[in-house]
Amino acid sequence: MGSRVYLDWNATTPLRAEARAAMLEAMDLVGNPSSVHAEGRRARALVERARAQVAAALGAEGADVVFVSGATEAAALACAGRGLLCADVEHEAVSAWCAPELAVDASGRVAVAEPGRSALQLANSETGILQDLPEGLAVSDLTQAFGKVPFAFNWLGCAMGFVSAHKIGGPKGVGALVIRRGLDLEARIKGGGQEMGRRAGTENLIGIAGFGAAAEAAARDLAEGLWEPVLQLRNILESALCDDGKGTISVGKAVPRLPNTLCLVTPGWKGETQVMQMDLAGFAVSAGSACSSGKVRASRVLRAMGLGEEEAGSALRLSLGPGVTEAEGLRFAEAWMRARDRHRARAA
């Protein structure tokens, strides 16, 4: 069968060598970043270096970068208690705090009438569909777009955005909320003055160091074109899996998407069944967002786009990365098509 092939990069990415090295360096620092002695100042310098690295990678120079435990906490800090609106295609970390009143069309694009009262993702984790962010948007989930497509926070025109380290080759358990300079935001975790008074608690020094190094490396990879071969492989797989006349649909094919994401719908073949069969065949894929794919239910993202219950429950997500070779992708395609043919033969 050969070695396993990881095709779930939107869920989490392999740890970068640069991040690992930075984390090992941070492990040797004893100081608390809030202490004023030499040890504390060295720890503080590491945090501020990482803050500058993340800000530069995001195009957020001059904005406030607040380190938190991940995108979920950042979403809560940005959205909770503000009466914001969102669409049903948003990640649950956002929709948990917002009223799902924004309309979604069949192509997955969201209409925003009141940007200052709305939260809107830049890229969807399940379909890869990219949104056009309106000027003055209150909050944007930048998590999936970060490191995959070029953008700059300072050009987006939104008040706040957030990202997560483990989506760009950094460690799990650390993320950042980016806030337009001068914007007032009350802390939800209180008890200290850390992170400019926005998030109390001793900083996760090791995770933050890894995040900064990963952000710098991710920005470099994007500038050097490392995602172009990923896009080409995604398109090869899309053609092989959807253009053979056997009824598999590629969601979002007609609109701009992330270069690595392919959402396949094969009506009548449950997504979780496909995930299990591919896992046994040596391939890591998912049936949707990693935060919800463990729950046996139809994708609410696809339902919001107008797909029926059966179609929305028959989705498989492939999310590639620069470490995936064409040979590995084609090996997956062969295994998946064999499994689909077996499923159809049994259902006939």
DOMI-277256 format. One record per residue: residue number from 1; x, y, z of N, C-alpha, C in turn. Coordinates in pm, whole numbers. Each point is the difference from the previous one (the first is absolute). Layout:
# residues N
PT     n      nc1      nc2      nc3     cac1     cac2     cac3      cc1      cc2      cc3
PT   NUM        X        Y        Z        X        Y        Z        X        Y        Z
...
***
This chain:
# residues 348
PT     n      nc1      nc2      nc3     cac1     cac2     cac3      cc1      cc2      cc3
PT     1       83     -120        0      -83      120        0       86      126        0
PT     2      119       -8       54       86      116        8      -27       81      125
PT     3       76      106       19      -16       83      119     -129       80       -7
PT     4      -46       47      114     -123       76        6       18      136      -67
PT     5     -111       52      -51        0      129      -68      -95       93       76
PT     6       53      115       40      -79       95       79      -62      105      -92
PT     7     -134        1       -8      -74       90      -88     -104       79       80
PT     8       41       44      121      -92       72       88       67      125       57
PT     9       65       76      -88       78      116       42      -87      114       55
PT    10     -129        6      -37      -86      104       56      -33      -29      147
PT    11       11     -125       40      -23      -35      140      120       39       85
PT    12      116      -40      -43      125       40       63      114      -35      -94
PT    13      113       67       18      113      -19      -90      117      -63       73
PT    14       90      -65      -71      122      -50       62       81      115       61
PT    15       65      -27      110       81      103       66      122       32      -86
PT    16       22      128      -25      115       45      -79      129      -14       80
PT    17      110      -26      -71      130       -7       66       35      132       67
PT    18      -35      112      -63       29      131       58      -74       19      132
PT    19     -125      -47        7      -77       13      123       57      -89      110
PT    20       36     -121      -38       59      -91       99      129       60       60
PT    21       85       56      -84      125       58       47      -26      117       94
PT    22      -95       85      -35      -33      115       85      -57      -45      134
PT    23      -80     -106       -1      -58      -51      124      107      -60       91
PT    24       94      -71      -59      110      -57       79       83      111       64
PT    25       23      108      -75       73      114       56      -76       60      118
PT    26     -133       13      -15      -81       60      106       -4      -87      125
PT    27       11     -131      -16       -3      -89      115      115       26       97
PT    28      107       56      -51      117       24       84       -6      133       73
PT    29     -104       81      -26      -14      128       68      -81      -19      128
PT    30       52       49      110      -65      -22      129      -91      115       39
PT    31       19      118      -56      -69      119       48     -147        8      -38
PT    32      -76       70       85     -139       36      -28        2      129      -81
PT    33      -71        7     -111        5      121      -83      -44      127       72
PT    34      -70      -14      113      -43      118       76      100       44      104
PT    35      106      -78       22      102       35       99       96      104      -57
PT    36       52       86       90       84      110      -48      149      -33        3
PT    37       37     -115       58      141      -34        5       47      -51     -137
PT    38      130      -30       -9       59      -37     -129      -67     -121      -61
PT    39      -29     -102       82      -65     -121      -52     -139       33      -57
PT    40      -74       82       73     -131       40      -47        7       82     -128
PT    41      100       89       -7       14       82     -121       34      -85     -122
PT    42       78     -105       20       30      -90     -113     -126      -70      -48
PT    43      -83      -44       96     -126      -64      -38      -93      100      -71
PT    44       -4      123       52      -83      102      -63       47       30     -141
PT    45      130        4      -19       55       26     -133      -43     -108      -99
PT    46       -5     -125       45      -42     -110      -87     -147       17      -40
PT    47      -85       37       98     -142       22      -30      -16      113     -101
PT    48       73      109       20      -15      115      -89       56      -29     -139
PT    49      105      -81       -6       50      -41     -131     -106      -79      -75
PT    50      -65      -93       69     -106      -78      -63     -118       88      -40
PT    51      -31       98       84     -112       90      -33       31       75     -130
PT    52      123       45      -14       39       70     -122       -2      -93     -120
PT    53       41     -126       19       -2      -97     -110     -143      -27      -47
PT    54      -92      -18       93     -140      -26      -36      -61      122      -67
PT    55       26      119       54      -53      122      -59       50       19     -143
PT    56      129      -24      -22       56       15     -135      -60      -99      -97
PT    57      -17     -125       44      -56     -103      -87     -145       30      -37
PT    58      -72       64       92     -141       33      -23      -18      134      -70
PT    59      108       75      -22      -16      134      -53      -73       88       99
PT    60       33      -14      127      -73       69      107       91       92       80
PT    61      103       54      -64       87       92       70      -80      120       48
PT    62       18       38      125      -75      110       58     -127      -42       69
PT    63      -43     -124      -20     -117      -53       71       48      -69      127
PT    64      -93      -26       89       32      -74      123      -18     -149      -24
PT    65      103      -77       28       -6     -145      -10       -4      -57      141
PT    66     -111      -64       34      -22      -53      134       10     -152       -5
PT    67       93      -57       73       16     -145        2     -104      -63       93
PT    68      -65     -106      -51     -102      -73       75       25     -149      -19
PT    69      -93      -83       47       21     -144       -5      -32      -62     -135
PT    70      -61       76      -88      -34      -52     -132     -111       82      -62
PT    71      -41      -37     -121     -102       76      -71     -135       -2       72
PT    72      -32     -107       71     -128       -7       70       -8      105      109
PT    73      106       13       79        0      105      102        0      138      -64
PT    74       75       17     -108        4      129      -68     -139       38      -51
PT    75      -73      -97      -55     -135       27      -49      -91       44      114
PT    76       11      -65      114      -81       38      115       34      141       47
PT    77      129       31        7       43      132       43      -50      108      -96
PT    78        0      -29     -128      -40       98     -101     -152       14      -12
PT    79      -73     -111       19     -142       -1      -37      -98        0      117
PT    80       37      -56      113      -97      -22      108      -58      132       52
PT    81     -131        0       16      -68      114       61      -11      123      -87
PT    82       27      -11     -128        1      119      -87     -120        6      -94
PT    83      -86     -103        4     -118        2      -85       30       -5     -148
PT    84      104      -74      -37       40       -6     -140      -85      -98      -80
PT    85       -2       20     -131      -69      -87      -93      102      -85      -74
PT    86      -41     -120      -42       86      -85      -82      -87      -88      -89
PT    87       64      -83      -78      -70      -97      -85       25     -140       52
PT    88      -81      -94      -45       14     -139       45      124      -70      -56
PT    89       73       66      -88      124      -61      -49      118       29       92
PT    90      -19       84      101      109       31       92       34     -121       86
PT    91      126       -4       46       41     -102       96      -81       18      128
PT    92      -25     -110       70      -80        7      121       63       86      108
PT    93      130       21       -5       65       90       96      -52      143      -14
PT    94      -46       35     -122      -59      131      -24     -151       -4       15
PT    95      -64      -99      -62     -147       -4        2      -57      -19      140
PT    96       81      -53       93      -46      -15      139      -30      134       65
PT    97       62      109      -52      -15      132       63      -79       99      -85
PT    98      -42      -41     -120      -63       93      -94     -136      -52      -44
PT    99      -86       90      -43     -131      -38      -52       15      -38     -147
PT   100      -42     -122      -38       20      -47     -139     -104       57      -96
PT   101       12      128      -29     -101       69      -80       48       41     -139
PT   102      127      -20      -30       50       42     -132      -30     -107     -104
PT   103      -40       44     -118      -42      -92     -106      121      -59      -72
PT   104      -14     -127      -38      103      -73      -75      -60      -44     -133
PT   105       69       24     -110      -53      -46     -128       50     -141      -31
PT   106      -44      -53     -113       32     -139      -34      148      -22      -25
PT   107       74      107      -28      144      -12      -21       80       16      128
PT   108      -70       21      112       68       13      128       42      140       37
PT   109      -36       98      -82       37      139       29     -104       64       91
PT   110       46       88       88      -83       59      104      -26      147      -31
PT   111     -126       42       17      -38      140      -18        3       71      136
PT   112       73      110        8       14       75      125      -55      141      -21
PT   113     -110       31       70      -62      133      -13       55       99      102
PT   114       38      -51      118       49       87      108      137      -50       46
PT   115      106       37      -69      133      -52       33       41       24      145
PT   116      -32      116       54       41       33      135      -66      -85      106
PT   117     -103      -75      -38      -70      -90       94       17     -146      -39
PT   118       97      -30      -88        8     -134      -57      138      -63       16
PT   119       -1     -134        6      121      -81       -2       -3      -84     -127
PT   120      113       -6      -71        5      -74     -127      138      -59      -19
PT   121        5     -129      -26      127      -69      -23       59       41     -134
PT   122      132       -5      -10       64       24     -129       -2     -126      -84
PT   123       14     -118       65       -2     -127      -73      -70     -105       85
PT   124      -80      -84      -66      -73     -104       70       85     -126       13
PT   125       -1      -60      117       86     -116       25      -49     -126      -72
PT   126     -129      -12      -26      -55     -120      -62        6        5     -152
PT   127      -32      115      -57       -9       13     -146      117       75      -60
PT   128       71       78       82      108       83      -51      -48      129      -66
PT   129     -131       24       -4      -54      116      -69       45      129       67
PT   130       48       94      -83       49      129       47     -112      104       -8
PT   131       -2       90       98      -98      107        5       66      133      -34
PT   132      -79       92      -54       42      138      -18      -40       77      126
PT   133       98       43       78      -31       66      127      -36      146      -24
PT   134     -114       44       52      -39      141      -19       80       92       92
PT   135       20      122      -43       68       99       82      -79       24      128
PT   136       71        8      112      -66       27      127      -52     -122       71
PT   137       36     -120      -47      -45     -124       64       47       -4      145
PT   138      -87      -50       89       35       -3      142      106     -104       30
PT   139      -20     -124      -48       90     -112       33       14      -90     -121
PT   140      123      -48      -25       21     -100     -104       83     -116       53
PT   141      -47     -120      -29       75     -123       28       99      -19     -116
PT   142      128       22       30      105       -9     -101       75     -132        7
PT   143      -49      -91       83       77     -119       36       40      -85     -119
PT   144      -93      -33      -87       31      -89     -111       74       70     -113
PT   145      -23      129      -16       67       73     -108      146       31       31
PT   146       32       14      129      135       39       40      105      -98      -52
PT   147       95       51      -76      108      -82      -52      -31      -71     -130
PT   148     -127        1      -44      -37      -69     -124      -28       95     -114
PT   149      -56      116       31      -30      101     -102       53      135       48
PT   150       43       86      -91       53      129       43     -110       95       46
PT   151       21       63      114      -86      107       48       78       78      105
PT   152      -48      117       33       59       79      107     -113       52       88
PT   153       11      -23      129     -103       47       92      -23      150      -18
PT   154      104       75      -18      -14      145      -11      -75       42     -125
PT   155       -9      -88     -100      -72       32     -123     -144      -52        2
PT   156      -30      -94       88     -132      -63       -1     -109       94       47
PT   157       34       94       86      -99       96       46      -87      -48      115
PT   158       38     -113       62      -80      -49      113       61       48      132
PT   159      -83        4      103       46       48      129       83     -105       73
PT   160      -38     -127      -13       71     -108       67        6     -123      -88
PT   161      105      -79       17       13     -128      -69       75      -96       90
PT   162      -12     -128      -27       70      -95       86       54     -118      -80
PT   163      106      -61       58       71     -110      -65       43     -101      105
PT   164       45     -117      -48       43     -108       88      132      -56      -49
PT   165       93      -26       93      135      -42      -37        3     -135      -70
PT   166      -82      -95       45       14     -136      -52      -54      -17     -143
PT   167      -59      106      -55      -43       -5     -140      112       39      -96
PT   168      112       49       53      110       45      -87      132      -69       36
PT   169       -7     -114       68      122      -71       36       54       36      136
PT   170      -78       70       79       38       31      137      -59     -100       97
PT   171       20       21      131      -53      -92      100     -149       20       24
PT   172      -65     -102       50     -139       11       42       -7       74      133
PT   173     -112       68       24      -21       65      129       45      143        9
PT   174       22       66     -115       34      142        1      -54       64     -127
PT   175      -49      121       13      -54       75     -113       14      148       29
PT   176      -62       81      -84       10      144       19     -126       69      -48
PT   177      -37      104       73     -104       93      -43       69      129      -42
PT   178      -28       46     -120       59      123      -52     -106      110        9
PT   179       37      111       60      -95      107       28       52      130      -58
PT   180      -84       68      -73       38      130      -53       41       92      114
PT   181      114       64      -11       55       83      106     -101      107       42
PT   182      -17       14      131      -91       99       55     -138      -53       30
PT   183      -30     -123      -43     -132      -59       25       -7      -52      143
PT   184     -104       35       72      -16      -43      138      -65     -139        3
PT   185       54      -90       80      -54     -135       11       23      -50      142
PT   186     -108      -36       66        9      -45      139       47     -145        6
PT   187       91      -27       93       50     -137       19     -110      -91       51
PT   188        2     -123      -45      -91     -101       54       70      -83      107
PT   189      130      -18      -14       79      -67      105       73      110       76
PT   190      -35       17      126       54      109       80       85      -54      114
PT   191       77       91       60       84      -42      111      144       43      -13
PT   192       33       70     -106      135       48      -23        0       96     -117
PT   193      110       68      -20        5      100     -106       68      -47     -127
PT   194       16     -133      -14       72      -52     -117      -74       33     -131
PT   195       75       -7     -108      -54       21     -135      -79      131      -11
PT   196       63      106       45      -57      135      -10     -134       11       69
PT   197      -18      -82      105     -124        3       76     -115      -71      -66
PT   198       24      -68     -114     -109      -66      -75      -16     -146       40
PT   199      105      -63       57       -7     -142       31       95      -31      115
PT   200      -55      -19      119       84      -25      117       56     -141       -2
PT   201      110      -18       73       63     -131       12      140        2      -57
PT   202       88      -73       65      138       -8      -48        3      -54     -143
PT   203       74       67      -85        4      -39     -141       58     -140      -19
PT   204      -54      -70      -99       49     -132      -38      128       20      -81
PT   205      110       16       71      126       40      -62       44      -96     -110
PT   206       -7     -130       28       46      -99      -98      -89        1     -124
PT   207     -131        1       21      -91        2     -113       11      127      -82
PT   208       14      113       67       11      128      -70      126        4      -84
PT   209      111      -50       54      124       -4      -77      -17      -82     -127
PT   210      -64     -118       13      -25      -83     -117      -92       66     -100
PT   211     -100       72       51      -95       72      -85       72      105      -84
PT   212       85       79       66       72      104      -72       87      -55     -111
PT   213       73     -107       30       88      -60     -101      -82      -59     -114
PT   214     -113      -64       33      -86      -59     -104      -59      109      -89
PT   215      -41      112       60      -59      109      -78      101       57      -99
PT   216      122       19       45      104       51      -88       27      -96     -115
PT   217        7     -129       30       25     -101     -103     -117      -12      -96
PT   218     -122        9       53     -119      -11      -85       -7      116      -99
PT   219       32      120       47       -1      116      -89      106      -16     -109
PT   220      115      -53       35      106      -22      -98      -43     -103     -104
PT   221      -60     -110       45      -46     -104      -93     -103       55      -97
PT   222      -92       80       50     -103       57      -86       63       91     -105
PT   223       94       84       42       66       91      -93       82      -74     -105
PT   224       53     -116       38       84      -76      -93      -80      -95      -89
PT   225     -132        1       13      -84      -78      -91      -17     -146       35
PT   226       21      -39      126      -10     -142       36     -142      -55       -9
PT   227      -99       89       -5     -138      -49       -9      -48      -17     -144
PT   228       78       45      -97      -40      -19     -140       -6     -148      -39
PT   229      102      -82       34      -12     -143      -30     -116      -66       75
PT   230      -32       52      117     -114      -54       76     -129       24      -77
PT   231      -15      121      -52     -117       32      -82       -7      -90     -123
PT   232      111      -21      -65        1      -85     -119      -42     -143       33
PT   233       49      -53      113      -39     -135       41     -147       -5       36
PT   234      -49      103       71     -144        3       32      -84       -6     -126
PT   235       41       75     -102      -76        1     -125        7     -134      -73
PT   236      115      -66        6       13     -133      -59      -96      -98       67
PT   237       -3        3      133      -88      -91       74     -146       34      -26
PT   238      -32      127       -6     -137       42      -26      -48      -55     -134
PT   239       84       10     -101      -37      -51     -132      -16     -151        2
PT   240       92      -69       66       -4     -146        2     -122      -53       74
PT   241      -38       67      108     -104      -52       87     -140       48      -37
PT   242       -9      111      -73     -132       58      -26      -41        0     -147
PT   243       93      -25      -89      -32       10     -142      -13     -136      -68
PT   244      -28     -104       79      -10     -133      -60     -145      -43      -21
PT   245      -93       94       18     -140      -29      -26      -68      -89      101
PT   246       58      -14      120      -59      -88      101      -68       75      115
PT   247      -28      129      -23      -89       72       91       64       70      117
PT   248      131        1       10       65       71      109       10      148      -34
PT   249      -36       84       96       -5      145      -19      115       65       76
PT   250       61      100      -59      101       82       67      -66      129       46
PT   251       -8       20      130      -68      117       56       91      123      -12
PT   252      -55      109      -53       74      124       -9       88       12     -122
PT   253      -13      -90      -94       89       -1     -117       -8      129      -81
PT   254     -115       64        3      -22      117      -86       44      132       64
PT   255       44       -2      125       37      124       68      142      -11       55
PT   256       62      112       36      137       -6       55        5      -83      128
PT   257      104      -83        8       18      -88      116      145        1       45
PT   258       23      -57      117      135      -26       42       67      -94      -99
PT   259      130        7      -17       67      -84     -100        8     -147       36
PT   260      -30      -34      125       26     -137       45     -125      -81       30
PT   261     -118       61       -9     -120      -62       55      -92      -52     -109
PT   262      -48     -123       20      -91      -65      -93     -111      -66       81
PT   263     -122       49      -19     -117      -56       70      -82      -80     -100
PT   264       -4     -130       19      -67      -92      -91     -132      -48       59
PT   265     -104        3      -79     -130      -53       43      -39     -113      -93
PT   266      -18     -120       58      -44     -118      -75     -130      -47       64
PT   267     -116       45      -52     -127      -29       64      -20     -149       27
PT   268      -42      -31      123      -27     -138       38      116      -71       66
PT   269      118       60       -1      119      -61       61       42       90      116
PT   270      -33      -41      120       19       86      116      146       41       18
PT   271       17      126       37      134       54       18       80      -75      104
PT   272      -63      -34      114       76      -70      104       41     -140      -44
PT   273      -82      -62      -87       38     -130      -56      123       13      -88
PT   274        2      104      -83      116       24      -85      126       22       83
PT   275      -13       79      107      115       28       85       57     -128       58
PT   276      -88      -88       50       46     -127       59       64      -90     -104
PT   277      -61       -8     -118       57      -86     -105      136       51      -46
PT   278       12      130      -14      129       56      -42      105      -12      111
PT   279      -43       11      123       93      -18      112       59     -142       -3
PT   280      -85      -97      -21       46     -139       -8       93      -21     -120
PT   281      -21       79     -105       84      -11     -120      130       79       13
PT   282       16       76      111      125       71       23       -2      148      -29
PT   283     -122       61       -5      -11      141      -33      -79       74      108
PT   284       55      111       47      -69       83      100      -76      111      -72
PT   285     -133       -7        4      -87      101      -58     -108       32      102
PT   286      -93       88      -33     -105       33       96     -132       17      -72
PT   287     -107        6       80     -133       23      -55      -44      144       20
PT   288       90       85       45      -34      141       22       98       60       98
PT   289      -45      103       74       84       63       99       43     -101      105
PT   290      127        5       40       51      -95       99      -69       15      134
PT   291      -53      121       27      -66       23      128     -140      -62        6
PT   292      -54      -37     -117     -135      -56        0      -12     -132      -73
PT   293      108      -45      -66      -11     -119      -83      -18     -127       82
PT   294       28        5      131      -24     -116       84     -147      -22       30
PT   295      -81      101      -32     -144      -11       23      -65      -50     -129
PT   296      -85     -101       12      -64      -59     -118     -121       86      -36
PT   297       22       97      -88     -108       87      -45       42       64     -132
PT   298     -101       44      -74       28       65     -128       67      135       23
PT   299       86       40      -91       70      127       10      -98      116       -4
PT   300        1       84      103      -88      118       -1       49      103     -102
PT   301      131       -3      -33       52       89     -103      -64      -33     -134
PT   302       -3     -127      -34      -59      -39     -128     -151       16        0
PT   303      -63      -20      115     -145       26        9      -29      147      -24
PT   304       84       87       56      -19      143      -19       13       40     -146
PT   305       77      -78      -76       19       26     -143     -113      -59      -85
PT   306      -96      -65       65     -116      -52      -71        4     -147      -34
PT   307      103      -73       42        5     -143      -26      -98      -72       93
PT   308      -55     -110      -48      -94      -77       79       71      -79      109
PT   309      -78      -60       87       54      -74      114       92     -114      -45
PT   310      -42      -74     -101       82     -112      -46      131       50      -61
PT   311       -8      102      -83      121       54      -61       94       56      106
PT   312      -55       78       94       83       61      103       62     -103       92
PT   313      -62     -117        9       55     -108       82       95      -90      -76
PT   314       22       31     -128       84      -85      -85      125       73      -48
PT   315       49       90       85      114       83      -39      131      -57       53
PT   316      104       16      -79      136      -35       41       89      119      -30
PT   317       84       37       97       92      111      -22      143      -50      -12
PT   318       64       39     -110      144      -17      -14       64      136       20
PT   319      101        9       83       75      124       14      148      -33       -5
PT   320       65       49     -105      138      -35      -31       96      102       58
PT   321      128      -34       -5      104       91       42      124      -20      -84
PT   322       99       87       14      122      -11      -81       75     -131       17
PT   323      -30      -76      106       68     -127       19      -62     -116      -74
PT   324     -113       21      -68      -70     -108      -71       50       -7     -144
PT   325       45     -118      -43       50      -16     -136     -112      -38      -96
PT   326       25       18     -129      -99      -38     -100      -24     -151        4
PT   327      105      -78       23      -15     -145        6      -92      -39      115
PT   328       14       68      114      -86      -31      115     -144       40      -30
PT   329      -19      114      -64     -135       43      -34      -67      -97      -96
PT   330       72      -45     -100      -58      -93      -97      -25     -136       63
PT   331       84      -38       96      -24     -124       72     -132        7       78
PT   332      -23      116       60     -128       19       69     -115       -9      -99
PT   333       12       69     -113     -109        1      -98      -37     -142      -43
PT   334      100      -83      -25      -27     -139      -40      -72      -76      109
PT   335       46       15      126      -62      -71      111     -143       47       21
PT   336      -21      132       -9     -134       55       23      -97      -43     -109
PT   337       43        1     -124      -90      -39     -109      -34     -149        8
PT   338       97      -82       42      -31     -143       19     -106      -17      109
PT   339       14       74      110      -97       -9      109     -136       50      -45
PT   340       -3      106      -79     -128       51      -50      -67     -102      -91
PT   341       77      -65      -85      -59     -100      -89      -55     -118       79
PT   342       71      -41      105      -50     -109       84     -129       40       69
PT   343       -4      123       49     -122       50       66     -118       -1      -97
PT   344       22       46     -122     -108        5      -97      -47     -140      -39
PT   345       95      -93      -10      -36     -138      -36      -86      -63      111
PT   346       34       27      126      -80      -55      109     -137       65        7
PT   347       -8      132      -34     -126       71        9      -94      -31     -117
PT   348       55      -54     -108      -80      -25     -120     -102     -111       21
***
